Amino acid sequence: MKMVNVSCKELNAELTREELEELENAAARTIKYDEDSPEMT
């Protein structure tokens, strides 16, 4: 599997303002690891 990075600006033309705001808010949040979602090493 290959990982791909896509910026919000690249998707801007296809997203509504609300969708773009949701993505920006999610990107600003910190990641909280737990037993169901452990940090990868």
C-alpha distance matrix in Angstrom:
0.0 3.8 6.7 9.8 13.3 16.0 19.5 22.0 24.2 21.8 21.8 25.5 26.8 25.0 25.7 29.0 30.6 30.0 26.3 26.1 28.3 26.2 23.1 25.3 26.8 23.5 22.4 25.7 25.5 24.8 22.2 24.0 22.4 24.0 23.8 21.5 19.2 19.6 18.6 15.7 17.1
3.8 0.0 3.8 6.5 10.1 12.9 16.5 19.3 21.2 18.8 19.2 22.9 24.3 23.0 23.8 27.2 28.7 28.5 24.7 24.1 26.4 24.7 21.3 23.2 25.0 22.0 20.4 23.8 24.1 23.6 21.4 23.7 22.6 24.7 25.0 23.0 20.2 20.4 18.8 16.1 17.4
6.7 3.8 0.0 3.8 6.9 10.0 13.3 16.1 18.3 16.3 16.8 20.3 22.2 21.0 21.3 24.6 25.7 25.5 21.9 21.0 23.1 21.4 17.9 19.6 21.4 18.5 16.7 20.0 20.4 20.0 18.1 20.7 20.0 22.5 23.3 21.3 18.2 18.5 16.7 14.4 16.0
9.8 6.5 3.8 0.0 3.8 6.5 10.0 13.0 14.8 12.6 13.4 16.9 18.7 17.8 18.4 21.8 22.9 23.1 19.5 18.3 20.7 19.5 15.9 17.4 19.8 17.3 15.3 18.7 19.8 20.0 18.7 21.7 21.7 24.4 25.7 23.6 20.3 20.9 19.0 17.2 18.9
13.3 10.1 6.9 3.8 0.0 3.8 6.6 9.9 11.7 10.2 11.4 14.5 16.9 16.5 16.7 19.9 20.5 20.9 17.6 15.8 18.0 17.2 13.4 14.3 17.0 14.9 12.4 15.7 17.2 17.8 17.1 20.5 21.0 24.1 25.9 24.1 20.6 21.2 19.0 17.8 19.5
16.0 12.9 10.0 6.5 3.8 0.0 3.8 6.7 8.3 6.6 7.7 10.8 13.1 12.9 13.2 16.5 17.1 17.9 14.7 12.7 15.3 15.0 11.3 12.4 15.5 13.9 11.8 15.2 17.2 18.5 18.3 21.8 22.8 25.9 27.9 25.8 22.5 23.5 21.6 20.8 22.9
19.5 16.5 13.3 10.0 6.6 3.8 0.0 3.8 5.3 5.4 6.9 8.9 11.9 12.5 12.2 15.0 14.9 16.0 13.3 10.6 12.9 13.3 9.7 9.8 13.3 12.6 10.1 13.1 15.7 17.5 18.1 21.7 23.3 26.6 29.0 27.1 23.8 24.8 22.7 22.5 24.5
22.0 19.3 16.1 13.0 9.9 6.7 3.8 0.0 3.8 5.4 5.2 6.0 9.6 10.1 9.0 11.4 11.1 12.3 9.9 6.9 9.4 10.3 7.2 7.4 11.1 11.1 9.5 12.2 15.0 17.4 18.5 22.0 24.0 27.0 29.6 27.6 24.5 25.9 24.3 24.5 26.8
24.2 21.2 18.3 14.8 11.7 8.3 5.3 3.8 0.0 3.8 5.4 5.0 8.1 10.0 9.8 12.1 11.7 13.9 12.1 8.8 11.5 13.3 10.6 10.2 14.0 14.6 12.8 15.0 18.1 20.6 21.9 25.4 27.5 30.7 33.3 31.3 28.1 29.4 27.6 27.6 29.7
21.8 18.8 16.3 12.6 10.2 6.6 5.4 5.4 3.8 0.0 3.8 5.6 7.4 8.8 9.9 13.0 13.7 15.7 13.3 10.8 14.0 15.1 12.2 12.7 16.4 16.4 14.6 17.4 20.2 22.4 23.1 26.6 28.2 31.3 33.5 31.3 28.2 29.5 27.7 27.3 29.3
21.8 19.2 16.8 13.4 11.4 7.7 6.9 5.2 5.4 3.8 0.0 3.8 5.6 5.6 6.3 9.8 11.1 12.8 10.1 8.3 12.0 12.7 10.3 11.7 15.1 14.9 14.1 17.1 19.5 22.0 22.5 25.8 27.4 30.2 32.4 29.9 27.0 28.8 27.5 27.3 29.7
25.5 22.9 20.3 16.9 14.5 10.8 8.9 6.0 5.0 5.6 3.8 0.0 3.8 5.5 5.3 7.7 8.4 11.0 9.2 6.9 10.4 12.2 10.6 11.2 14.6 15.4 14.8 17.2 19.9 22.8 23.9 27.2 29.2 32.0 34.5 32.1 29.3 31.1 29.8 29.9 32.4
26.8 24.3 22.2 18.7 16.9 13.1 11.9 9.6 8.1 7.4 5.6 3.8 0.0 3.8 5.8 8.1 9.9 12.7 11.2 9.9 13.4 15.1 13.9 14.9 18.1 18.9 18.5 20.9 23.5 26.4 27.3 30.5 32.5 35.1 37.4 34.8 32.1 34.1 32.9 32.8 35.4
25.0 23.0 21.0 17.8 16.5 12.9 12.5 10.1 10.0 8.8 5.6 5.5 3.8 0.0 3.8 6.9 9.8 11.7 9.6 9.4 13.2 14.0 12.9 14.8 17.7 17.9 18.1 20.9 23.0 25.8 26.3 29.3 31.0 33.4 35.4 32.5 30.1 32.4 31.5 31.5 34.2
25.7 23.8 21.3 18.4 16.7 13.2 12.2 9.0 9.8 9.9 6.3 5.3 5.8 3.8 0.0 3.8 6.5 8.0 5.9 6.1 9.6 10.4 10.0 12.0 14.5 15.0 15.6 18.2 20.1 23.2 23.9 26.7 28.7 31.1 33.2 30.5 28.2 30.6 29.9 30.3 33.2
29.0 27.2 24.6 21.8 19.9 16.5 15.0 11.4 12.1 13.0 9.8 7.7 8.1 6.9 3.8 0.0 3.8 5.4 5.2 6.2 8.6 10.0 10.8 12.4 14.3 15.5 16.7 18.7 20.5 23.9 25.0 27.6 29.9 32.1 34.4 31.7 29.6 32.2 31.7 32.5 35.5
30.6 28.7 25.7 22.9 20.5 17.1 14.9 11.1 11.7 13.7 11.1 8.4 9.9 9.8 6.5 3.8 0.0 3.8 5.5 5.1 6.2 8.7 10.0 10.5 12.2 14.3 15.4 16.6 18.8 22.4 23.9 26.6 29.2 31.6 34.3 31.9 29.7 32.1 31.4 32.5 35.4
30.0 28.5 25.5 23.1 20.9 17.9 16.0 12.3 13.9 15.7 12.8 11.0 12.7 11.7 8.0 5.4 3.8 0.0 3.8 5.4 5.1 6.2 8.7 9.9 10.5 12.3 14.3 15.5 16.9 20.5 21.9 24.2 26.9 29.0 31.6 29.1 27.2 29.8 29.5 30.9 34.0
26.3 24.7 21.9 19.5 17.6 14.7 13.3 9.9 12.1 13.3 10.1 9.2 11.2 9.6 5.9 5.2 5.5 3.8 0.0 3.8 5.4 5.1 6.3 8.7 9.9 10.6 12.4 14.5 15.8 19.1 20.0 22.5 24.8 26.9 29.3 26.8 24.7 27.3 26.9 28.0 31.1
26.1 24.1 21.0 18.3 15.8 12.7 10.6 6.9 8.8 10.8 8.3 6.9 9.9 9.4 6.1 6.2 5.1 5.4 3.8 0.0 3.8 5.4 5.2 6.2 8.6 9.9 10.6 12.5 14.7 18.0 19.3 22.2 24.7 27.3 30.0 27.7 25.2 27.4 26.5 27.5 30.3
28.3 26.4 23.1 20.7 18.0 15.3 12.9 9.4 11.5 14.0 12.0 10.4 13.4 13.2 9.6 8.6 6.2 5.1 5.4 3.8 0.0 3.8 5.5 5.1 6.1 8.5 9.8 10.7 12.6 16.3 18.1 20.8 23.7 26.2 29.1 27.1 24.8 26.9 26.2 27.6 30.5
26.2 24.7 21.4 19.5 17.2 15.0 13.3 10.3 13.3 15.1 12.7 12.2 15.1 14.0 10.4 10.0 8.7 6.2 5.1 5.4 3.8 0.0 3.8 5.5 5.1 6.1 8.6 10.0 10.9 14.5 15.7 18.0 20.7 23.0 25.8 23.6 21.4 23.9 23.5 25.0 28.1
23.1 21.3 17.9 15.9 13.4 11.3 9.7 7.2 10.6 12.2 10.3 10.6 13.9 12.9 10.0 10.8 10.0 8.7 6.3 5.2 5.5 3.8 0.0 3.8 5.4 5.1 6.1 8.7 10.2 13.3 14.3 17.1 19.6 22.2 24.9 22.8 20.2 22.3 21.4 22.5 25.5
25.3 23.2 19.6 17.4 14.3 12.4 9.8 7.4 10.2 12.7 11.7 11.2 14.9 14.8 12.0 12.4 10.5 9.9 8.7 6.2 5.1 5.5 3.8 0.0 3.8 5.5 5.1 6.4 9.0 12.3 14.2 17.3 20.2 23.1 26.2 24.5 21.7 23.3 22.1 23.4 26.1
26.8 25.0 21.4 19.8 17.0 15.5 13.3 11.1 14.0 16.4 15.1 14.6 18.1 17.7 14.5 14.3 12.2 10.5 9.9 8.6 6.1 5.1 5.4 3.8 0.0 3.8 5.5 5.2 6.6 10.3 12.5 15.1 18.3 21.0 24.2 22.7 20.2 22.0 21.1 23.0 25.8
23.5 22.0 18.5 17.3 14.9 13.9 12.6 11.1 14.6 16.4 14.9 15.4 18.9 17.9 15.0 15.5 14.3 12.3 10.6 9.9 8.5 6.1 5.1 5.5 3.8 0.0 3.8 5.4 5.4 8.5 9.7 12.4 15.2 17.9 20.9 19.3 16.6 18.5 17.8 19.6 22.6
22.4 20.4 16.7 15.3 12.4 11.8 10.1 9.5 12.8 14.6 14.1 14.8 18.5 18.1 15.6 16.7 15.4 14.3 12.4 10.6 9.8 8.6 6.1 5.1 5.5 3.8 0.0 3.8 5.6 8.0 9.5 12.9 15.5 18.8 21.9 20.5 17.4 18.6 17.1 18.5 21.1
25.7 23.8 20.0 18.7 15.7 15.2 13.1 12.2 15.0 17.4 17.1 17.2 20.9 20.9 18.2 18.7 16.6 15.5 14.5 12.5 10.7 10.0 8.7 6.4 5.2 5.4 3.8 0.0 3.8 6.6 9.5 12.6 15.8 19.0 22.5 21.7 18.7 19.6 18.1 20.0 22.3
25.5 24.1 20.4 19.8 17.2 17.2 15.7 15.0 18.1 20.2 19.5 19.9 23.5 23.0 20.1 20.5 18.8 16.9 15.8 14.7 12.6 10.9 10.2 9.0 6.6 5.4 5.6 3.8 0.0 3.8 6.6 9.1 12.5 15.6 19.1 18.4 15.7 16.8 15.7 18.1 20.7
24.8 23.6 20.0 20.0 17.8 18.5 17.5 17.4 20.6 22.4 22.0 22.8 26.4 25.8 23.2 23.9 22.4 20.5 19.1 18.0 16.3 14.5 13.3 12.3 10.3 8.5 8.0 6.6 3.8 0.0 3.8 6.4 9.7 13.0 16.6 16.5 13.6 14.0 12.7 15.4 17.7
22.2 21.4 18.1 18.7 17.1 18.3 18.1 18.5 21.9 23.1 22.5 23.9 27.3 26.3 23.9 25.0 23.9 21.9 20.0 19.3 18.1 15.7 14.3 14.2 12.5 9.7 9.5 9.5 6.6 3.8 0.0 3.8 6.3 9.8 13.2 13.0 9.9 10.4 9.2 12.0 14.7
24.0 23.7 20.7 21.7 20.5 21.8 21.7 22.0 25.4 26.6 25.8 27.2 30.5 29.3 26.7 27.6 26.6 24.2 22.5 22.2 20.8 18.0 17.1 17.3 15.1 12.4 12.9 12.6 9.1 6.4 3.8 0.0 3.8 6.6 10.3 10.7 8.4 8.8 8.8 12.3 15.0
22.4 22.6 20.0 21.7 21.0 22.8 23.3 24.0 27.5 28.2 27.4 29.2 32.5 31.0 28.7 29.9 29.2 26.9 24.8 24.7 23.7 20.7 19.6 20.2 18.3 15.2 15.5 15.8 12.5 9.7 6.3 3.8 0.0 3.8 7.1 7.9 5.5 5.1 5.9 9.5 12.3
24.0 24.7 22.5 24.4 24.1 25.9 26.6 27.0 30.7 31.3 30.2 32.0 35.1 33.4 31.1 32.1 31.6 29.0 26.9 27.3 26.2 23.0 22.2 23.1 21.0 17.9 18.8 19.0 15.6 13.0 9.8 6.6 3.8 0.0 3.8 5.5 5.1 5.3 7.9 11.3 14.0
23.8 25.0 23.3 25.7 25.9 27.9 29.0 29.6 33.3 33.5 32.4 34.5 37.4 35.4 33.2 34.4 34.3 31.6 29.3 30.0 29.1 25.8 24.9 26.2 24.2 20.9 21.9 22.5 19.1 16.6 13.2 10.3 7.1 3.8 0.0 3.8 5.5 5.5 9.1 11.6 14.1
21.5 23.0 21.3 23.6 24.1 25.8 27.1 27.6 31.3 31.3 29.9 32.1 34.8 32.5 30.5 31.7 31.9 29.1 26.8 27.7 27.1 23.6 22.8 24.5 22.7 19.3 20.5 21.7 18.4 16.5 13.0 10.7 7.9 5.5 3.8 0.0 3.8 6.2 9.8 11.8 15.0
19.2 20.2 18.2 20.3 20.6 22.5 23.8 24.5 28.1 28.2 27.0 29.3 32.1 30.1 28.2 29.6 29.7 27.2 24.7 25.2 24.8 21.4 20.2 21.7 20.2 16.6 17.4 18.7 15.7 13.6 9.9 8.4 5.5 5.1 5.5 3.8 0.0 3.8 6.7 8.8 12.3
19.6 20.4 18.5 20.9 21.2 23.5 24.8 25.9 29.4 29.5 28.8 31.1 34.1 32.4 30.6 32.2 32.1 29.8 27.3 27.4 26.9 23.9 22.3 23.3 22.0 18.5 18.6 19.6 16.8 14.0 10.4 8.8 5.1 5.3 5.5 6.2 3.8 0.0 3.8 6.2 9.1
18.6 18.8 16.7 19.0 19.0 21.6 22.7 24.3 27.6 27.7 27.5 29.8 32.9 31.5 29.9 31.7 31.4 29.5 26.9 26.5 26.2 23.5 21.4 22.1 21.1 17.8 17.1 18.1 15.7 12.7 9.2 8.8 5.9 7.9 9.1 9.8 6.7 3.8 0.0 3.8 6.5
15.7 16.1 14.4 17.2 17.8 20.8 22.5 24.5 27.6 27.3 27.3 29.9 32.8 31.5 30.3 32.5 32.5 30.9 28.0 27.5 27.6 25.0 22.5 23.4 23.0 19.6 18.5 20.0 18.1 15.4 12.0 12.3 9.5 11.3 11.6 11.8 8.8 6.2 3.8 0.0 3.8
17.1 17.4 16.0 18.9 19.5 22.9 24.5 26.8 29.7 29.3 29.7 32.4 35.4 34.2 33.2 35.5 35.4 34.0 31.1 30.3 30.5 28.1 25.5 26.1 25.8 22.6 21.1 22.3 20.7 17.7 14.7 15.0 12.3 14.0 14.1 15.0 12.3 9.1 6.5 3.8 0.0
